Amino acid sequence: MENILNTIFKKSSTTYYNSTLLFPREIRSDVTKLYAFVRVFDDLVDSVPQKVEEFYALRELYYKELDKGSGANVVISNFVELMRRKGFKEEWVEAFLNSMESDLKKKVYYTIDETLSYMYGSAEVVGLMMMKILNLRDEAAYYARMLGRAMQYLNFIRDVKEDMEMGRQYLPVNEMKEFKVSSLGECNEAFKEFIRFNLKRYFSFQKEAEIGYQMIPVRYLIPIKTAADMYKWTGMKIMADPCVVNRIKVKPKRRRVLIRGLFNFIGVPIWKLTYFYRI
């Protein structure tokens, strides 16, 4: 059972998966249950062609699991067990499923408010679920949301080419027009400015999220900061050459993630001591 969940998680993300290896075993098990659930729905709406019937069937299985505990699907049953044990709000899961469903219907986002609304369900509530898994105080909620938002927004920048191929655009169209960019498939100075503008927005989200690091115990902060650092590394690579997003998908290799994890294994405790000494 755990092997199935682990396989789903491992296939979905080099950065997340390898960063979570730094969690204590029991936490890593719960994170795997969460991300397996997230990925199976995301994969259905991201497939080409989209698996619409399968999405609604799986969503119905989730509701049945909540109601009767059927155990018909290992990913769903493990998630619902985790959800109840850790106190995830049903409205968080509903927001996630609604954002995934919107990918079946809405392809283009015209304003930043539209994009932020989508990201609440697609990423911010996942941050809230992670907060519960780590047993953080409710005061951490805002920062957990911001970290989910930051990572999702960088994904939108990094995956411009992939999203275009599926007819999608999450980066606000109205802002693109303000920069006089006619197509995200082109590489010119206007395109570079537009991408860098959005990168600055990502970095502002990330900076806000990092205020919450003080609320995370060292043993949990090491993997979280490692994943976030790899996203920042990706952001800096794109900042240096915005047109790279139209050539390749910029992602750190496993070795880089693990080296950063080792660095944080040493550096995070020192940072924590320094922070509390200051206050």
NUPAGU-244837 format. One line per 10 residues: number of its first residue (from 1); their letters; for each residue x, y, z of N, C-alpha, C. Coordinates in Angstrom, 1 decimal. Layout:
NUM = A = X:Y:Z:X:Y:Z:X:Y:Z  ...
//
This chain:
1 = MENILNTIFK = 0.8:-1.2:0.0:0.0:0.0:0.0:0.9:1.3:0.0  1.8:1.3:1.0:2.7:2.5:1.1:3.5:2.6:-0.2  3.9:1.5:-0.8:4.7:1.5:-2.0:4.0:2.2:-3.1  2.7:2.0:-3.2:1.8:2.6:-4.3:1.8:4.1:-4.1  1.6:4.5:-2.9:1.5:6.0:-2.6:2.9:6.6:-2.9  4.0:5.9:-2.4:5.3:6.4:-2.6:5.7:6.5:-4.1  5.2:5.6:-4.9:5.5:5.6:-6.3:4.8:6.8:-7.0  3.6:7.0:-6.6:2.8:8.2:-7.2:3.6:9.5:-6.8  4.0:9.6:-5.6:4.7:10.8:-5.1:6.0:11.0:-5.8  6.8:9.9:-5.9:8.1:10.0:-6.5:8.1:10.4:-8.0
11 = KSSTTYYNST = 7.1:9.9:-8.7:7.0:10.2:-10.1:6.5:11.7:-10.3  5.9:12.3:-9.3:5.3:13.6:-9.5:6.3:14.8:-9.4  7.3:14.6:-8.5:8.1:15.8:-8.2:9.5:15.4:-7.7  10.5:15.9:-8.4:11.9:15.6:-8.0:12.2:16.5:-6.7  11.8:17.7:-6.7:12.1:18.6:-5.6:11.3:18.2:-4.3  10.0:18.1:-4.4:9.2:17.8:-3.3:9.6:16.4:-2.7  9.7:15.4:-3.6:9.9:14.0:-3.1:11.3:13.9:-2.4  12.3:14.4:-3.0:13.6:14.3:-2.4:13.8:15.2:-1.2  13.1:16.3:-1.1:13.1:17.1:0.1:12.4:16.4:1.3  11.3:15.7:1.0:10.6:15.1:2.1:11.4:13.9:2.7
21 = LLFPREIRSD = 12.4:13.4:2.0:13.3:12.4:2.6:13.9:12.8:3.9  14.0:14.2:4.0:14.6:14.7:5.2:13.6:14.8:6.4  12.4:14.5:6.2:11.4:14.5:7.3:11.6:13.3:8.2  11.2:13.3:9.4:11.1:12.1:10.2:10.2:11.1:9.5  10.4:9.8:9.7:9.6:8.8:9.0:8.1:8.9:9.1  7.6:9.2:10.3:6.2:9.2:10.4:5.6:10.5:9.7  6.3:11.6:9.7:5.9:12.8:9.0:5.9:12.5:7.5  7.0:11.9:7.0:7.2:11.6:5.6:6.0:10.7:5.1  5.6:9.8:5.9:4.5:8.9:5.6:3.2:9.7:5.4  2.9:10.6:6.3:1.7:11.4:6.1:1.8:12.4:4.9
31 = VTKLYAFVRV = 3.0:13.0:4.7:3.1:13.8:3.5:2.9:13.1:2.3  3.4:11.8:2.2:3.2:11.0:1.0:1.7:10.7:0.8  1.0:10.5:1.8:-0.5:10.3:1.7:-1.2:11.5:1.1  -0.7:12.7:1.6:-1.3:14.0:1.1:-1.0:14.2:-0.4  0.3:14.0:-0.7:0.7:14.3:-2.1:0.2:13.3:-3.1  0.0:12.0:-2.7:-0.5:11.0:-3.6:-2.0:11.4:-3.9  -2.7:11.9:-2.9:-4.1:12.4:-3.2:-4.1:13.5:-4.2  -3.3:14.5:-3.9:-3.2:15.7:-4.7:-2.8:15.3:-6.2  -1.8:14.5:-6.3:-1.3:14.1:-7.6:-2.3:13.4:-8.5  -3.1:12.4:-7.9:-4.0:11.6:-8.7:-5.0:12.5:-9.4
41 = FDDLVDSVPQ = -5.5:13.5:-8.6:-6.5:14.4:-9.2:-5.8:15.3:-10.2  -4.7:15.9:-9.9:-4.0:16.8:-10.8:-3.6:16.1:-12.1  -3.2:14.8:-12.0:-2.8:14.1:-13.2:-4.0:13.8:-14.1  -5.2:13.6:-13.6:-6.4:13.4:-14.4:-6.7:14.7:-15.2  -6.6:15.8:-14.6:-7.0:17.0:-15.4:-5.8:17.5:-16.3  -4.6:17.1:-16.0:-3.5:17.5:-16.8:-3.2:16.5:-17.9  -3.9:15.4:-18.0:-3.6:14.4:-19.0:-4.1:14.9:-20.4  -3.6:14.4:-21.4:-4.0:14.8:-22.8:-4.5:13.5:-23.5  -5.8:13.4:-23.8:-6.9:14.3:-23.4:-7.2:14.2:-21.9  -7.9:15.2:-21.4:-8.2:15.2:-20.0:-9.2:14.0:-19.7
51 = KVEEFYALRE = -9.0:13.4:-18.5:-9.8:12.3:-18.1:-11.0:12.8:-17.3  -11.9:13.3:-17.9:-13.1:14.0:-17.3:-13.9:13.0:-16.5  -14.3:11.9:-17.1:-15.2:11.0:-16.4:-14.4:10.4:-15.2  -13.1:10.1:-15.4:-12.4:9.5:-14.3:-12.2:10.5:-13.1  -12.1:11.8:-13.4:-12.0:12.8:-12.4:-13.3:12.8:-11.5  -14.4:12.9:-12.2:-15.7:12.9:-11.4:-15.9:11.6:-10.7  -15.5:10.5:-11.2:-15.7:9.2:-10.5:-14.8:9.2:-9.3  -13.6:9.7:-9.4:-12.7:9.7:-8.2:-13.2:10.7:-7.2  -13.7:11.8:-7.6:-14.3:12.7:-6.6:-15.4:12.1:-5.9  -16.2:11.3:-6.6:-17.4:10.7:-6.0:-16.9:9.6:-5.0
61 = LYYKELDKGS = -15.8:9.0:-5.3:-15.2:8.0:-4.4:-14.8:8.7:-3.1  -14.2:9.9:-3.2:-13.8:10.6:-2.0:-15.0:10.9:-1.1  -16.2:11.3:-1.7:-17.4:11.6:-0.9:-17.9:10.3:-0.3  -17.8:9.2:-1.0:-18.3:7.9:-0.4:-17.4:7.5:0.7  -16.1:7.8:0.6:-15.1:7.4:1.6:-15.4:8.2:2.9  -15.7:9.5:2.7:-16.1:10.4:3.8:-17.4:9.9:4.5  -18.3:9.4:3.7:-19.6:9.0:4.2:-19.6:7.6:4.8  -19.0:6.6:4.1:-19.1:5.3:4.5:-17.8:4.6:4.8  -16.7:5.2:4.4:-15.4:4.5:4.6:-15.3:3.2:3.9  -15.5:3.3:2.6:-15.6:2.0:1.8:-14.2:1.4:1.6
71 = GANVVISNFV = -13.1:2.2:1.6:-11.8:1.6:1.3:-11.6:1.1:-0.1  -12.4:1.6:-1.0:-12.4:1.1:-2.4:-11.1:1.6:-3.1  -10.6:2.7:-2.7:-9.4:3.3:-3.4:-8.3:3.6:-2.3  -7.1:3.0:-2.5:-6.1:3.1:-1.4:-5.7:4.6:-1.2  -5.6:5.3:-2.3:-5.1:6.7:-2.2:-6.2:7.5:-1.4  -7.5:7.4:-1.8:-8.5:8.1:-1.2:-8.7:7.7:0.3  -8.7:6.4:0.6:-8.9:5.9:2.0:-7.8:6.4:2.9  -6.6:6.4:2.4:-5.4:6.8:3.2:-5.5:8.3:3.5  -5.9:9.1:2.4:-6.1:10.5:2.6:-7.2:10.9:3.6  -8.3:10.2:3.5:-9.4:10.5:4.4:-9.0:10.2:5.9
81 = ELMRRKGFKE = -8.3:9.1:6.0:-7.8:8.7:7.4:-6.9:9.8:7.9  -6.0:10.3:7.1:-5.1:11.4:7.4:-5.8:12.7:7.7  -6.8:13.0:6.9:-7.6:14.2:7.0:-8.3:14.2:8.4  -8.9:13.1:8.8:-9.6:13.0:10.1:-8.6:13.1:11.3  -7.5:12.4:11.1:-6.6:12.3:12.2:-5.9:13.6:12.5  -5.6:14.4:11.4:-4.9:15.6:11.5:-5.8:16.9:11.5  -7.1:16.7:11.3:-8.0:17.8:11.4:-8.1:18.7:10.2  -7.9:18.2:9.0:-8.1:19.0:7.8:-9.6:19.4:7.7  -9.8:20.6:7.3:-11.2:21.0:7.1:-11.7:20.5:5.8  -13.0:20.1:5.8:-13.6:19.6:4.5:-13.6:20.7:3.5
91 = EWVEAFLNSM = -13.7:21.9:3.9:-13.8:23.0:3.0:-12.5:23.2:2.3  -11.3:22.8:2.9:-10.0:22.9:2.2:-10.0:21.9:1.1  -10.5:20.7:1.3:-10.4:19.7:0.3:-11.4:20.0:-0.8  -12.5:20.6:-0.5:-13.5:21.0:-1.5:-12.9:22.1:-2.4  -12.2:23.1:-1.7:-11.5:24.1:-2.5:-10.5:23.5:-3.5  -9.8:22.5:-3.0:-8.8:21.9:-3.9:-9.5:21.2:-5.1  -10.5:20.4:-4.8:-11.2:19.7:-5.8:-11.9:20.7:-6.8  -12.4:21.8:-6.3:-13.0:22.8:-7.2:-11.9:23.4:-8.1  -10.7:23.7:-7.6:-9.7:24.2:-8.5:-9.3:23.2:-9.6  -9.2:21.9:-9.2:-8.9:20.9:-10.1:-10.0:20.8:-11.2
101 = ESDLKKKVYY = -11.2:20.9:-10.7:-12.4:20.8:-11.7:-12.3:22.0:-12.6  -11.9:23.2:-12.1:-11.8:24.4:-13.0:-10.9:24.1:-14.2  -9.9:23.3:-14.0:-8.9:23.0:-15.1:-9.6:22.3:-16.2  -10.8:21.7:-15.9:-11.5:21.0:-17.0:-12.3:22.0:-17.8  -12.5:23.2:-17.2:-13.5:24.1:-17.9:-12.8:25.5:-18.2  -12.0:26.0:-17.4:-11.4:27.3:-17.6:-9.9:27.2:-18.0  -9.6:27.8:-19.1:-8.2:27.6:-19.6:-7.4:28.8:-19.5  -8.0:30.0:-19.4:-7.2:31.3:-19.5:-7.6:32.2:-18.3  -6.6:32.8:-17.7:-6.9:33.7:-16.5:-6.5:35.1:-16.9  -7.4:36.0:-16.8:-7.2:37.4:-17.3:-6.7:38.3:-16.3
111 = TIDETLSYMY = -7.0:38.1:-15.0:-6.5:39.0:-13.9:-5.8:38.3:-12.8  -5.0:39.0:-12.1:-4.3:38.4:-11.0:-5.3:37.9:-9.9  -6.4:38.5:-9.8:-7.4:38.1:-8.8:-7.9:36.7:-9.2  -8.2:36.5:-10.5:-8.6:35.2:-10.9:-7.6:34.1:-10.6  -6.3:34.4:-10.9:-5.2:33.5:-10.6:-5.1:33.2:-9.2  -5.2:34.2:-8.3:-5.1:34.0:-6.9:-6.2:33.2:-6.4  -7.4:33.3:-6.9:-8.5:32.5:-6.5:-8.3:31.1:-6.8  -7.8:30.8:-8.0:-7.4:29.4:-8.4:-6.4:28.9:-7.5  -5.4:29.7:-7.2:-4.2:29.2:-6.3:-4.6:28.9:-4.9  -5.7:29.5:-4.4:-6.1:29.2:-3.1:-6.5:27.7:-3.0
121 = GSAEVVGLMM = -7.2:27.2:-4.0:-7.6:25.8:-4.0:-6.5:24.9:-4.4  -5.7:25.3:-5.4:-4.8:24.4:-6.0:-3.5:24.3:-5.1  -3.2:25.3:-4.3:-1.9:25.2:-3.6:-2.0:25.7:-2.1  -2.7:26.8:-1.9:-2.7:27.4:-0.5:-3.3:26.4:0.5  -4.4:25.7:0.1:-5.0:24.8:1.1:-4.1:23.6:1.3  -3.3:23.2:0.3:-2.3:22.2:0.6:-1.3:22.6:1.6  -0.9:23.9:1.6:0.0:24.4:2.6:-0.7:24.3:4.0  -2.0:24.6:4.1:-2.7:24.5:5.3:-2.8:23.0:5.8  -2.9:22.1:4.9:-2.9:20.7:5.3:-1.5:20.3:5.8  -0.5:20.8:5.1:0.9:20.5:5.6:1.1:21.1:7.0
131 = MKILNLRDEA = 0.5:22.3:7.3:0.6:22.9:8.6:0.0:21.9:9.7  -1.1:21.3:9.3:-1.7:20.4:10.3:-0.9:19.1:10.4  -0.3:18.6:9.4:0.5:17.4:9.5:1.7:17.7:10.4  2.2:18.9:10.4:3.4:19.3:11.2:3.0:19.8:12.6  1.7:19.8:12.8:1.2:20.2:14.2:1.6:21.6:14.5  1.6:22.5:13.5:2.0:23.9:13.8:0.8:24.7:14.3  1.1:25.8:15.0:0.0:26.6:15.6:-0.8:27.2:14.4  -2.1:27.6:14.8:-2.9:28.2:13.8:-2.4:29.5:13.3  -1.5:30.2:14.1:-0.9:31.4:13.7:0.0:31.3:12.4  0.3:30.0:12.1:1.2:29.7:11.0:0.4:29.7:9.7
141 = AYYARMLGRA = -1.0:29.7:9.7:-1.8:29.5:8.6:-1.5:30.4:7.4  -1.4:31.7:7.7:-1.2:32.7:6.6:0.1:32.4:5.9  1.2:32.0:6.6:2.5:31.8:6.0:2.5:30.4:5.3  1.8:29.5:5.8:1.6:28.2:5.1:0.9:28.4:3.7  -0.1:29.3:3.7:-0.8:29.6:2.5:0.2:30.3:1.5  1.0:31.3:2.0:1.9:32.0:1.2:2.9:31.1:0.6  3.4:30.1:1.3:4.4:29.3:0.7:3.8:28.4:-0.4  2.6:27.9:-0.2:1.9:27.2:-1.3:1.7:28.1:-2.5  1.3:29.3:-2.2:1.1:30.3:-3.3:2.4:30.6:-4.1  3.4:30.8:-3.4:4.7:31.1:-4.0:5.2:30.0:-4.9
151 = MQYLNFIRDV = 5.1:28.8:-4.4:5.6:27.6:-5.2:4.7:27.4:-6.4  3.4:27.6:-6.3:2.5:27.4:-7.4:2.7:28.5:-8.5  3.0:29.7:-8.0:3.1:30.8:-9.0:4.4:30.6:-9.8  5.5:30.1:-9.1:6.7:29.8:-9.9:6.4:28.7:-10.9  5.6:27.7:-10.5:5.3:26.7:-11.5:4.6:27.2:-12.7  3.7:28.2:-12.5:3.1:28.9:-13.7:4.1:29.5:-14.6  5.1:30.1:-14.0:6.2:30.8:-14.8:7.0:29.7:-15.5  7.5:28.7:-14.7:8.3:27.7:-15.3:7.7:26.9:-16.3  6.3:26.6:-16.2:5.6:25.7:-17.1:4.8:26.4:-18.2  5.3:27.6:-18.5:4.6:28.4:-19.6:4.4:27.6:-20.9
161 = KEDMEMGRQY = 5.4:27.0:-21.3:5.4:26.3:-22.6:4.5:25.1:-22.5  4.6:24.3:-21.4:3.7:23.1:-21.2:2.3:23.5:-21.1  2.0:24.6:-20.4:0.6:25.0:-20.3:0.0:25.5:-21.6  0.9:26.2:-22.4:0.4:26.7:-23.7:0.0:25.5:-24.6  0.8:24.5:-24.5:0.5:23.3:-25.3:-0.8:22.7:-25.0  -1.3:22.9:-23.7:-2.6:22.4:-23.3:-3.7:23.5:-23.4  -3.3:24.6:-24.0:-4.3:25.7:-24.2:-4.5:26.5:-22.9  -3.6:26.4:-22.0:-3.8:27.1:-20.7:-2.9:28.3:-20.6  -3.4:29.3:-19.7:-2.5:30.4:-19.3:-3.0:30.9:-18.0  -2.1:30.7:-17.0:-2.4:31.2:-15.6:-1.8:32.6:-15.3
171 = LPVNEMKEFK = -0.7:32.9:-16.0:-0.2:34.3:-15.9:-1.2:35.3:-16.5  -1.6:36.3:-15.7:-2.7:37.1:-16.2:-2.6:37.7:-17.6  -3.5:37.5:-18.4:-3.5:38.0:-19.8:-3.6:39.5:-19.8  -4.3:40.1:-19.0:-4.4:41.6:-19.0:-3.1:42.2:-18.7  -2.3:41.6:-17.8:-0.9:42.1:-17.5:0.0:41.9:-18.7  -0.2:40.8:-19.3:0.6:40.4:-20.5:0.4:41.5:-21.6  -0.8:41.9:-21.8:-1.1:43.0:-22.7:-0.5:44.3:-22.4  -0.4:44.6:-21.1:0.2:45.8:-20.6:1.7:45.9:-21.0  2.3:44.7:-21.0:3.7:44.6:-21.4:3.9:44.5:-22.9  2.7:44.5:-23.6:2.7:44.4:-25.1:3.3:43.1:-25.6
181 = VSSLGECNEA = 3.0:42.0:-24.8:3.4:40.7:-25.2:2.2:40.1:-26.0  2.4:39.7:-27.2:1.3:39.2:-28.0:1.2:37.6:-27.8  2.3:37.0:-27.5:2.3:35.6:-27.3:3.4:35.1:-26.3  3.1:34.2:-25.5:4.0:33.7:-24.5:5.0:32.7:-25.2  4.8:32.5:-26.4:5.7:31.6:-27.2:6.9:32.4:-27.8  6.9:33.7:-27.7:7.9:34.5:-28.3:9.0:34.8:-27.3  10.1:35.2:-27.9:11.2:35.6:-27.0:11.7:37.0:-27.5  11.3:38.0:-26.8:11.8:39.4:-27.1:11.9:40.1:-25.8  12.2:41.4:-25.8:12.5:42.1:-24.6:11.2:42.3:-23.8  10.1:42.5:-24.5:8.8:42.6:-23.8:8.5:41.3:-23.0
191 = FKEFIRFNLK = 8.7:40.2:-23.7:8.5:38.9:-23.0:9.4:38.7:-21.8  10.6:39.1:-21.9:11.6:39.0:-20.8:11.1:39.9:-19.6  10.7:41.1:-19.9:10.2:42.0:-18.9:9.0:41.4:-18.2  8.1:40.8:-18.9:6.8:40.3:-18.4:7.2:39.1:-17.5  8.1:38.2:-17.9:8.4:37.1:-17.1:9.1:37.6:-15.8  10.0:38.5:-15.9:10.7:39.0:-14.7:9.8:39.7:-13.8  8.8:40.4:-14.3:7.8:41.0:-13.5:7.1:40.0:-12.6  6.7:38.9:-13.3:6.0:37.8:-12.5:7.0:37.1:-11.6  8.2:37.0:-11.9:9.2:36.4:-11.0:9.3:37.3:-9.7  9.3:38.6:-9.9:9.3:39.5:-8.7:8.1:39.2:-7.8
201 = RYFSFQKEAE = 7.0:39.0:-8.4:5.8:38.7:-7.7:6.0:37.4:-6.9  6.5:36.3:-7.6:6.8:35.1:-6.9:7.8:35.3:-5.7  8.8:36.1:-5.9:9.8:36.3:-4.8:9.2:37.1:-3.7  8.2:37.9:-4.0:7.5:38.7:-2.9:6.6:37.7:-2.1  6.0:36.8:-2.7:5.2:35.7:-2.0:6.1:34.9:-1.1  7.2:34.5:-1.7:8.2:33.7:-1.0:8.8:34.4:0.2  9.1:35.7:0.1:9.7:36.4:1.2:8.7:36.5:2.3  7.4:36.7:2.0:6.3:36.8:3.0:6.2:35.4:3.7  6.3:34.3:2.9:6.2:33.0:3.5:7.3:32.7:4.5  8.5:33.2:4.2:9.7:32.9:5.0:9.6:33.6:6.4
211 = IGYQMIPVRY = 8.7:34.5:6.6:8.5:35.1:8.0:8.0:34.0:8.9  7.2:33.1:8.3:6.7:32.0:9.1:7.7:30.9:9.5  8.9:30.9:8.9:9.9:29.9:9.2:10.1:29.8:10.7  10.0:30.9:11.4:10.3:30.9:12.8:9.3:30.0:13.6  8.2:29.7:13.0:7.2:28.9:13.7:7.3:27.4:13.5  8.3:27.0:12.7:8.5:25.6:12.3:9.6:25.0:13.0  9.5:23.9:13.7:10.6:23.3:14.4:11.7:22.9:13.4  12.9:22.9:13.9:14.1:22.7:13.1:14.0:21.4:12.3  13.5:20.3:12.9:13.5:19.0:12.2:12.5:19.0:11.0  11.5:19.9:11.0:10.6:20.1:9.9:11.0:21.2:8.9
221 = LIPIKTAADM = 11.7:22.2:9.5:12.1:23.3:8.6:13.1:22.9:7.6  14.0:21.9:8.0:15.1:21.5:7.0:14.5:21.1:5.7  13.6:20.1:5.6:13.0:19.8:4.3:12.2:20.8:3.7  11.4:21.6:4.4:10.6:22.7:3.9:11.5:23.7:3.2  12.5:24.2:4.0:13.4:25.2:3.4:14.2:24.6:2.2  14.5:23.4:2.2:15.2:22.8:1.1:14.4:22.9:-0.2  13.1:22.5:-0.1:12.2:22.6:-1.2:12.1:24.0:-1.7  11.9:24.9:-0.7:11.7:26.4:-1.1:13.0:26.9:-1.7  14.1:26.5:-1.2:15.4:27.0:-1.8:15.6:26.5:-3.2  15.1:25.3:-3.5:15.2:24.8:-4.9:14.3:25.6:-5.8
231 = YKWTGMKIMA = 13.1:26.0:-5.3:12.2:26.9:-6.1:12.9:28.2:-6.3  13.6:28.8:-5.3:14.3:30.0:-5.5:15.4:29.9:-6.5  16.1:28.7:-6.4:17.2:28.5:-7.4:16.6:28.5:-8.8  15.4:27.8:-9.0:14.7:27.8:-10.3:14.4:29.2:-10.7  13.8:30.0:-9.8:13.4:31.4:-10.1:14.6:32.2:-10.6  15.8:32.0:-9.9:17.0:32.8:-10.3:17.5:32.4:-11.7  17.4:31.1:-12.0:17.8:30.6:-13.3:16.9:31.2:-14.4  15.7:31.3:-14.2:14.8:31.9:-15.1:15.0:33.4:-15.2  15.2:34.0:-14.1:15.4:35.5:-14.0:16.6:35.8:-14.9  17.7:35.0:-14.9:18.9:35.3:-15.7:18.6:35.1:-17.2
241 = DPCVVNRIKV = 17.7:34.2:-17.5:17.4:34.0:-18.9:15.9:33.6:-19.1  15.0:34.6:-19.1:13.6:34.3:-19.1:13.1:33.4:-20.3  13.8:33.5:-21.4:13.4:32.7:-22.6:13.7:31.2:-22.4  14.4:30.9:-21.3:14.6:29.4:-21.1:13.3:28.7:-20.9  12.2:29.4:-20.4:11.0:28.7:-20.2:10.3:28.2:-21.5  10.7:28.8:-22.6:10.2:28.3:-23.9:11.1:27.2:-24.5  12.2:26.9:-23.8:13.1:25.8:-24.4:13.0:24.5:-23.5  13.1:24.7:-22.2:13.1:23.5:-21.3:12.4:23.8:-20.1  12.1:22.7:-19.3:11.5:22.9:-18.0:12.6:22.9:-17.0  12.8:24.1:-16.4:13.9:24.3:-15.4:13.6:23.6:-14.1
251 = KPKRRRVLIR = 14.4:22.6:-13.8:14.2:21.9:-12.5:15.5:21.4:-12.0  15.7:21.5:-10.7:17.0:21.0:-10.1:17.1:19.5:-10.1  18.2:18.9:-10.3:18.4:17.5:-10.3:18.5:17.0:-8.8  18.2:15.7:-8.7:18.2:15.1:-7.3:19.4:15.5:-6.5  20.6:15.4:-7.1:21.8:15.7:-6.4:21.9:17.1:-5.8  21.4:18.0:-6.6:21.3:19.4:-6.1:20.4:19.5:-4.9  19.2:18.9:-5.0:18.3:18.9:-3.9:18.9:18.4:-2.6  19.6:17.2:-2.7:20.1:16.5:-1.6:21.3:17.3:-1.0  22.1:17.9:-1.8:23.2:18.8:-1.3:22.7:20.0:-0.6  21.6:20.6:-1.1:21.0:21.7:-0.4:20.4:21.2:0.9
261 = GLFNFIGVPI = 19.9:20.0:0.9:19.3:19.5:2.2:20.4:19.3:3.2  21.6:18.8:2.8:22.7:18.7:3.7:23.1:20.0:4.3  23.2:21.0:3.4:23.6:22.4:3.8:22.6:22.9:4.8  21.3:22.7:4.6:20.3:23.1:5.5:20.3:22.3:6.8  20.7:21.1:6.8:20.8:20.3:8.0:21.8:20.9:9.0  22.8:21.6:8.4:23.8:22.3:9.2:23.3:23.7:9.5  22.8:24.4:8.5:22.6:25.8:8.6:21.3:26.2:9.3  20.2:25.4:9.2:18.9:25.7:9.8:19.0:25.8:11.3  19.7:24.8:12.0:19.8:25.0:13.5:20.5:26.2:13.9  21.6:26.6:13.1:22.3:27.8:13.4:21.4:29.0:13.2
271 = WKLTYFYRI = 20.7:29.0:12.1:19.7:30.2:11.8:18.7:30.3:13.0  18.2:29.2:13.4:17.2:29.2:14.5:17.8:29.8:15.8  19.0:29.3:16.1:19.7:29.9:17.3:19.9:31.4:17.2  20.4:31.8:16.0:20.6:33.2:15.8:19.4:34.0:15.9  18.3:33.5:15.3:17.0:34.2:15.3:16.5:34.4:16.8  16.5:33.4:17.6:16.0:33.5:18.9:16.9:34.3:19.8  18.2:34.3:19.5:19.1:35.1:20.2:18.8:36.6:20.0  18.5:36.9:18.7:18.1:38.3:18.4:16.9:38.8:19.1  15.9:38.0:19.3:14.7:38.4:19.9:14.8:38.3:21.5
//
